């Protein structure tokens, strides 16, 4: 009889643990969904979630967080414990889980794209992590604070003289493009518009990049809502390669991205 009762108690405990873990998983999923809205609607709007690697980073963080909380709840939940003990255990787990998610979101925030920088014949996606914060004071006043909620399109100035040009080339060879240097940043203006007109490629240039390029370019063209003759194409440099950007010839604004390598 004692053996039977112990087996029943064990089964009830396993059932309660599974239920508690499932409830915890559901709540964790709800929190993850809200975090996903913040990440993919505000910090990494499409296609930056792919271009800047935000999707993979967020997926890793959320996957760990979703496993951590419910698994610990399953391990510690026991109907034989007093209510106060159970609440304390759950509170500790929730605190650990919230801390892990908060740290993960802070990491995602620090790696967010902040500028799409036009640099002669290309654009470069610059993230907050790419920038040395101590150099922001050297930027123009309106560019000293990194955007927190959107990606801003800016340009870079021309070299002041041949000496500065040679120095910039040396730094670029060492991995420090002028796009990553705040003292070179300028808002988009007539000087950048002139370079865009000189360096922009038509969309057929992208279509000739491969068999799948035609359909990808045509899809991006439809999404842009612009006429093909009104667009220029430029390659994009980012953490994940294989992208190009579409710029409107009259407004000089970025109106779309194409998952085709423009280089």
C-alpha positions in Angstrom: 0.0 0.0 0.0 2.8 2.4 0.9 4.5 1.6 -2.4 1.3 2.4 -4.3 0.8 5.7 -2.4 4.4 6.7 -3.1 4.0 6.0 -6.8 0.8 8.0 -6.9 2.5 10.9 -5.1 5.4 10.7 -7.6 3.1 10.8 -10.6 1.2 13.7 -9.1 4.5 15.5 -8.5 5.7 14.9 -12.1 2.4 16.1 -13.4 2.5 19.3 -11.3 6.1 19.9 -12.3 5.2 19.6 -16.0 2.2 21.9 -15.6 4.3 24.5 -13.8 7.0 24.3 -16.4 4.4 24.7 -19.2 2.9 27.7 -17.5 6.3 29.2 -17.1 7.1 28.5 -20.8 3.9 30.2 -21.9 4.7 33.3 -19.8 8.3 33.3 -21.0 7.0 33.1 -24.6 4.8 36.1 -24.0 7.7 38.2 -22.7 9.9 37.0 -25.6 7.2 38.1 -28.1 7.2 41.6 -26.6 11.0 41.7 -26.7 10.8 40.6 -30.3 8.5 43.5 -31.1 11.0 45.9 -29.6 14.0 44.4 -31.4 12.6 43.9 -34.9 10.2 46.9 -35.0 12.5 49.5 -33.4 16.1 48.5 -33.3 16.4 46.1 -36.3 13.6 46.9 -38.8 13.7 44.8 -41.9 16.1 44.1 -43.5 18.5 45.2 -40.8 17.5 42.1 -38.8 19.3 40.1 -41.5 21.9 42.6 -42.7 23.2 43.3 -39.2 22.8 39.8 -37.8 20.2 40.9 -35.2 17.9 38.0 -36.0 20.5 35.4 -35.2 21.7 37.1 -32.0 18.2 37.6 -30.7 17.2 34.0 -31.5 20.2 32.7 -29.5 19.4 34.9 -26.5 15.7 34.0 -26.5 16.3 30.3 -27.0 18.5 30.2 -24.0 16.1 32.3 -21.9 13.1 30.1 -22.9 14.9 27.0 -21.9 16.5 28.4 -18.7 13.3 29.4 -16.9 11.0 26.5 -17.5 13.7 23.9 -17.1 14.6 25.3 -13.7 11.0 25.5 -12.7 10.6 21.9 -13.6 13.6 21.0 -11.5 12.6 22.8 -8.3 8.8 22.6 -8.3 7.6 20.1 -5.7 4.0 20.0 -4.3 5.5 18.7 -1.0 7.2 22.1 -0.5 5.5 24.8 1.5 3.9 27.6 -0.5 6.4 30.1 0.8 9.3 27.9 -0.4 7.8 27.5 -3.8 7.2 31.2 -4.2 10.8 31.9 -3.2 12.1 29.4 -5.7 10.0 30.8 -8.5 11.0 34.3 -7.6 14.7 33.4 -7.7 14.3 31.7 -11.1 12.3 34.6 -12.5 15.0 37.0 -11.3 17.7 35.0 -13.0 15.7 34.7 -16.1 14.9 38.4 -16.2 18.5 39.3 -15.6 19.7 37.0 -18.5 17.1 38.5 -20.8 17.9 42.0 -19.8 21.6 41.5 -20.4 20.8 39.8 -23.7 18.6 42.8 -24.8 21.3 45.2 -23.8 23.8 43.3 -25.9 21.4 43.4 -28.9 20.9 47.2 -28.3 24.6 47.8 -28.3 25.0 45.9 -31.6 22.0 47.7 -33.2 22.5 49.5 -36.6 22.6 53.3 -36.2 23.8 54.7 -39.5 23.6 53.8 -43.2 26.6 55.7 -44.4 27.1 56.6 -48.0 30.8 56.3 -48.9 31.5 57.2 -52.6 30.3 54.1 -54.5 28.8 52.1 -51.7 26.8 52.3 -48.4 28.0 50.8 -45.1 25.8 49.8 -42.2 27.4 51.1 -39.0 26.4 49.7 -35.7 26.7 51.2 -32.3 29.4 48.6 -31.4 31.5 49.8 -34.4 31.9 53.2 -33.0 34.5 54.3 -30.4 32.3 56.4 -28.0 35.2 58.6 -27.2 35.4 59.8 -30.8 31.8 61.0 -31.0 32.8 64.4 -29.6 34.7 64.9 -32.9 31.5 64.6 -34.9 29.3 67.5 -36.0 27.0 68.5 -33.2 23.9 67.0 -34.8 25.7 63.6 -35.1 27.3 63.3 -31.7 24.4 61.3 -30.2 23.8 57.9 -31.9 20.2 57.2 -33.0 18.4 55.0 -30.5 15.2 54.2 -32.4 15.9 54.3 -36.1 18.7 53.9 -38.7 19.7 57.3 -40.1 21.3 57.7 -43.6 24.3 60.0 -43.6 27.4 60.6 -45.8 31.1 61.2 -45.3 33.0 64.4 -46.3 35.8 64.6 -48.7 39.4 64.6 -47.5 40.7 68.1 -46.6 44.0 67.5 -48.3 46.3 64.8 -49.8 47.9 64.1 -46.4 44.5 63.4 -44.8 43.6 61.2 -47.8 46.7 59.1 -47.5 46.1 58.7 -43.7 42.5 57.6 -44.4 43.6 55.0 -46.9 46.1 53.6 -44.4 43.4 53.4 -41.7 41.0 51.8 -44.1 43.6 49.1 -44.9 43.8 48.5 -41.1 40.0 48.1 -41.0 39.0 51.6 -40.0 37.0 52.9 -42.9 36.0 56.6 -42.8 32.4 55.4 -42.3 33.4 54.3 -38.8 35.0 57.6 -37.9 32.7 60.3 -36.5 34.9 63.2 -37.6 34.2 62.3 -41.2 30.4 62.1 -40.9 28.1 64.7 -42.5 24.4 64.8 -43.1 23.3 63.9 -46.7 23.5 67.0 -48.8 24.4 68.4 -52.3 28.0 67.0 -52.2 26.7 63.5 -51.6 23.9 63.8 -54.1 26.4 64.7 -56.8 28.4 61.6 -56.0 25.3 59.4 -56.0 24.5 60.6 -59.5 28.0 59.9 -60.7 28.3 56.4 -59.1 24.8 55.0 -59.2 24.1 51.9 -61.3 20.9 51.0 -63.0 18.9 47.9 -61.9 19.9 45.8 -64.8 23.4 45.9 -63.3 21.9 44.0 -60.4 19.8 41.7 -62.5 23.0 40.4 -64.2 24.4 39.3 -60.9 22.9 35.8 -61.0 19.9 33.6 -61.9 17.9 34.6 -58.8 18.8 38.3 -59.0 16.1 39.1 -61.5 13.2 38.1 -59.3 14.7 39.7 -56.2 15.3 43.0 -58.0 11.8 43.0 -59.4 10.3 42.3 -56.0 12.3 45.1 -54.4 11.2 47.4 -57.3 7.5 46.7 -56.6 7.9 47.2 -52.9 9.6 50.6 -53.5 6.7 51.9 -55.4 9.0 53.8 -57.7 9.6 53.6 -61.4 12.7 51.7 -62.4 14.3 54.7 -64.2 14.0 56.7 -60.9 16.3 54.4 -59.0 20.0 53.9 -58.5 21.6 50.7 -57.0 24.6 50.6 -54.7 26.3 47.7 -52.9 26.0 47.5 -49.1 28.8 46.6 -46.7 27.6 45.0 -43.5 28.2 42.1 -41.1 26.4 39.8 -43.6 27.3 40.4 -47.2 25.1 40.0 -50.3 22.9 43.1 -50.2 22.3 46.2 -52.3 20.4 49.4 -51.6 18.0 51.3 -53.9 18.2 55.1 -53.9 15.6 57.4 -55.5 17.2 59.7 -58.0 15.0 62.7 -57.2 14.6 62.6 -53.5 18.0 60.9 -52.9 16.4 58.7 -50.2 16.9 55.0 -49.6 13.7 53.4 -50.8 14.5 49.7 -50.6 17.0 46.9 -50.2 17.8 43.9 -52.5 19.3 40.6 -51.2 21.8 40.6 -54.1 25.5 41.2 -53.7 26.3 44.5 -55.4 30.0 44.1 -55.4 
